[in-house]
Amino acid sequence: MDNARVAKYEKLIQRELSLLLPQEIRWQLPGVLITATDVRLSPDLSIARVQLSVVPTNKRDEAVAFCEETKNHIRFSLGQRIRMKIRKIPELYFYPDEFYDKLERINSLLKK
C-alpha cells in the first residue's frame, strides 16, 4: 500500500474521529473533552490504532475504557461518515496519548 495513501486515510480518520468522539462521549462523561491526536493504520488498512487526548487528565482512563467498550458503535458511526471515501473501515483500538504527562514531567524536572 502506498505510504501517501495510508497517511491520507490516517488524517481522514483522525479528523472524523475528532468530530465524532465528543458527541459520543458527551452524555456518558459530561465535562470531558476528548480528541483523536494520532491514528496509525496497518499497511492493509484493517487496523487503526487511535491515540486519545483527554481533558481533564484524571478522566483519561475512564474515557479510553468507554471508547474501547463502545468501539463497535464508534466504528459504525465512523463508517457512516467516511463510507464514500474509504472502502474498508478499520477495526479501532484506542490508547491514551501521554504527551501531556511527559510535558508535565519535563516541566517539573526543569523547575528543580
Stockholm file with secondary structure:
# STOCKHOLM 1.0

chainA/1-112         MDNARVAKYEKLIQRELSLLLPQEIRWQLPGVLITATDVRLSPDLSIARVQLSVVPTNKRDEAVAFCEETKNHIRFSLGQRIRMKIRKIPELYFYPDEFYDKLERINSLLKK
#=GR chainA/1-112 SS CCHHHHHHHHHHHHHHHHHHHHHHHTTTSTTCEEEEEEEEECTTSCEEEEEEEEESGGGHHHHHHHHHHTHHHHHHHHHHHHTTTCSSCCEEEEEECCHHHHHHHHHHHHHC
#=GC SS_cons         CCHHHHHHHHHHHHHHHHHHHHHHHTTTSTTCEEEEEEEEECTTSCEEEEEEEEESGGGHHHHHHHHHHTHHHHHHHHHHHHTTTCSSCCEEEEEECCHHHHHHHHHHHHHC
//
